[in-house]
Amino acid sequence: MEIRTIVETHICVSSLNGSSLNDDTAQTARTGRRKYASLQGRLYTLLLWLLPLLAPAQARGPMSIVELTDYDHRLPPQKLQALGQRYPDVALRRWPDANHLTHLVAYAPQARIQALLPALKQAYPTARVKEYAAPFYRFDRNRCADKTTAKQWDNIILTASLVADTAKQNEYLRYHATQFEQWPEVSNGFCNASFQQLLVFRRGRELMLVISIPKGQSLDALNPKTTENNPRVDEWNQRMRQYQEGRNGAGPGEVWVFLQPLPPLAAKPKQAVRK
């Protein structure tokens, strides 16, 4: 604000020195406007660099997922990467399935997903856009004796499908609706494994699972702690297998598919300055 005022005041004062600007004064005014525009560009670039530092350590509010699939194989990730680069609270994933189709996934606060949807549809006009608006199941550390949460999380995102049997789908949903009361050992296992949050989303038969763990830790190392001295978790997992199957495009025998992180957009190489 102060920099803008200085530049605009300089231009206004110059214009008051006569009924019309002479050539030197006009040139000064144009130079001032160019400097102001250049300064605006630099400040905007600086803000983009600072956004990751200004962003909260970890989004804790309501979350959503959007999935893009293009059946014509035209789904370049660069457009999604560019959007993700502007918003540090968006986690980007991809899944190249066995049918050679690429699925692009964005996981973010609900408000962010809603704001991004028009831009995503414009960037990928031929893609099938699937929104998983809200999870039907949510575990967090409030279920634990130790309610401490890590400041930063790594989010592991997986996808699977429910079997086509409607009755079994409803059974699956009922199990999750009553899990905390009837199967408390399951959430106890999540607590023991230092899971920060666990969300399950559904769109039709398709499921998205998000497991949040302390940043820098390994799911392979933490997950066995869910069943350590806790055999009822094994029983739960065994029961759930009858309701789940691999999504169309999963590999043989594959049920839960791990979505791979989409790397940051590569910086363009600087061009040599010609003298």
GISULNOR-V525080 format. One record per residue. RES is the residue in three letters. SS is DSSP state (2 for helix, 1 for strand, 0 for the rest). Layout:
# GISULNOR-V525080
[[RES | SS] [RES | SS]]
This chain:
# GISULNOR-V525080
[[MET | 0] [GLU | 2] [ILE | 2] [ARG | 2] [THR | 2] [ILE | 2] [VAL | 2] [GLU | 2] [THR | 2] [HIS | 2] [ILE | 2] [CYS | 2] [VAL | 2] [SER | 2] [SER | 2] [LEU | 0] [ASN | 0] [GLY | 0] [SER | 0] [SER | 0] [LEU | 0] [ASN | 0] [ASP | 2] [ASP | 2] [THR | 2] [ALA | 2] [GLN | 2] [THR | 2] [ALA | 2] [ARG | 2] [THR | 2] [GLY | 2] [ARG | 2] [ARG | 2] [LYS | 2] [TYR | 2] [ALA | 2] [SER | 2] [LEU | 2] [GLN | 2] [GLY | 2] [ARG | 2] [LEU | 2] [TYR | 2] [THR | 2] [LEU | 2] [LEU | 2] [LEU | 2] [TRP | 2] [LEU | 2] [LEU | 2] [PRO | 2] [LEU | 2] [LEU | 2] [ALA | 0] [PRO | 0] [ALA | 0] [GLN | 0] [ALA | 0] [ARG | 0] [GLY | 0] [PRO | 0] [MET | 1] [SER | 1] [ILE | 1] [VAL | 1] [GLU | 1] [LEU | 1] [THR | 1] [ASP | 0] [TYR | 0] [ASP | 0] [HIS | 0] [ARG | 0] [LEU | 0] [PRO | 0] [PRO | 0] [GLN | 2] [LYS | 2] [LEU | 2] [GLN | 2] [ALA | 2] [LEU | 2] [GLY | 2] [GLN | 2] [ARG | 2] [TYR | 0] [PRO | 0] [ASP | 0] [VAL | 0] [ALA | 1] [LEU | 1] [ARG | 1] [ARG | 1] [TRP | 1] [PRO | 1] [ASP | 0] [ALA | 0] [ASN | 0] [HIS | 0] [LEU | 0] [THR | 1] [HIS | 1] [LEU | 1] [VAL | 1] [ALA | 1] [TYR | 1] [ALA | 1] [PRO | 1] [GLN | 2] [ALA | 2] [ARG | 2] [ILE | 2] [GLN | 2] [ALA | 2] [LEU | 2] [LEU | 2] [PRO | 2] [ALA | 2] [LEU | 2] [LYS | 2] [GLN | 2] [ALA | 2] [TYR | 0] [PRO | 0] [THR | 0] [ALA | 0] [ARG | 1] [VAL | 1] [LYS | 1] [GLU | 1] [TYR | 1] [ALA | 0] [ALA | 0] [PRO | 0] [PHE | 0] [TYR | 1] [ARG | 1] [PHE | 1] [ASP | 1] [ARG | 2] [ASN | 2] [ARG | 2] [CYS | 0] [ALA | 0] [ASP | 0] [LYS | 0] [THR | 0] [THR | 0] [ALA | 0] [LYS | 0] [GLN | 0] [TRP | 1] [ASP | 1] [ASN | 1] [ILE | 1] [ILE | 1] [LEU | 1] [THR | 1] [ALA | 1] [SER | 1] [LEU | 1] [VAL | 0] [ALA | 0] [ASP | 0] [THR | 2] [ALA | 2] [LYS | 2] [GLN | 2] [ASN | 2] [GLU | 2] [TYR | 2] [LEU | 2] [ARG | 2] [TYR | 2] [HIS | 2] [ALA | 2] [THR | 0] [GLN | 2] [PHE | 2] [GLU | 2] [GLN | 2] [TRP | 0] [PRO | 2] [GLU | 2] [VAL | 2] [SER | 2] [ASN | 2] [GLY | 2] [PHE | 2] [CYS | 2] [ASN | 2] [ALA | 0] [SER | 0] [PHE | 1] [GLN | 1] [GLN | 1] [LEU | 1] [LEU | 1] [VAL | 1] [PHE | 1] [ARG | 1] [ARG | 1] [GLY | 0] [ARG | 0] [GLU | 1] [LEU | 1] [MET | 1] [LEU | 1] [VAL | 1] [ILE | 1] [SER | 1] [ILE | 1] [PRO | 1] [LYS | 0] [GLY | 0] [GLN | 0] [SER | 0] [LEU | 2] [ASP | 2] [ALA | 2] [LEU | 2] [ASN | 2] [PRO | 2] [LYS | 2] [THR | 2] [THR | 0] [GLU | 0] [ASN | 0] [ASN | 0] [PRO | 2] [ARG | 2] [VAL | 2] [ASP | 2] [GLU | 2] [TRP | 2] [ASN | 2] [GLN | 2] [ARG | 2] [MET | 2] [ARG | 2] [GLN | 2] [TYR | 2] [GLN | 1] [GLU | 1] [GLY | 0] [ARG | 0] [ASN | 0] [GLY | 0] [ALA | 0] [GLY | 0] [PRO | 0] [GLY | 0] [GLU | 0] [VAL | 0] [TRP | 0] [VAL | 1] [PHE | 1] [LEU | 0] [GLN | 1] [PRO | 1] [LEU | 0] [PRO | 0] [PRO | 0] [LEU | 0] [ALA | 0] [ALA | 0] [LYS | 0] [PRO | 0] [LYS | 0] [GLN | 0] [ALA | 0] [VAL | 0] [ARG | 0] [LYS | 0]]
